[in-house]
Amino acid sequence: MVDANPDPDPTRTPGLEPGGAVPEGDTPPAEGSTSGAGPQETYNPITGWARVPLITILIFVGLVAAFFLAYALAV
């Protein structure tokens, strides 16, 4: 079995100049697209940091900083 070239034959495509160029002001032939081939994705998670994890991390960092500050002042 011979694989067929999916590109259109330039000698048989209307509106092309010799060599495959498109005349000025003309729209080139449309290309195939697979952007709409799959199912539509409906789940779009939120990007970035959520408030609760960010606040939890900041509290933890504050507690660690307070511990080291208290240790430094006690010594």
N, C-alpha and C positions, 0 to 999 in steps of 0.2 A: 504494500500500500504506500503510495506516495503522498506525503503531506502537502496539502494545497496552501499556497501563500494567502493569508487572510487580507492582505492589502489589495486595493483595487489596481487593476492594470492601467498604468498611466496612458497607454496608447488608446484605451477604450473609454477613458473617463472624460465626459464632456466638460468644457470650460477650462481646460489646462493648455498652457502654451507648450511648445516643444521643450523637452527637458523636465517637464513636470511642474513648471512654475504656474502660479495663479496670476491672471491679468490684474493690473492695478484697479482697485475699487471693487473687485469681485470677492466673494466669500469662498474660502477653500472648502472642499468636500468635508462633510461631517465625519468625525471619528467614532468608532465604537466606544461604548462606555459600560463599565460594570458597577457604577456607583449605586444604581438602584436594583442590583441583582439579588441582594440578600434581604432577609427580613428586617423590618424597621426596628431599630433599637429604641426601646421605651425607657429603660433604666439608665439614668444619667446621674451618677453619684456626685455629691457636692465636692468641689475641689477646694483645696486649702485646709487650714486648721479649723477644727470645730472649737467652740468656746470651752466646753467642759474639759477636754484633754489639755488645752492650753492653760487654763486656770489651774488644773491639777499639777502640771509641770512647774508652773511659776510658784505655787505654794511649796512644793517639794524643794525647789532651788532656794527659796527664801528660808526654809527651815534649815537646810544644810549650811547656808551662809550664816544664819544666826548661831548655829552650833559652833562653827569655826571661830566666829567673833567672840562668843562667850568663852571658848577654850583659850583663845589668845589673850583675853583680858584676865583670865584666872591664873595664868602661868606667870 
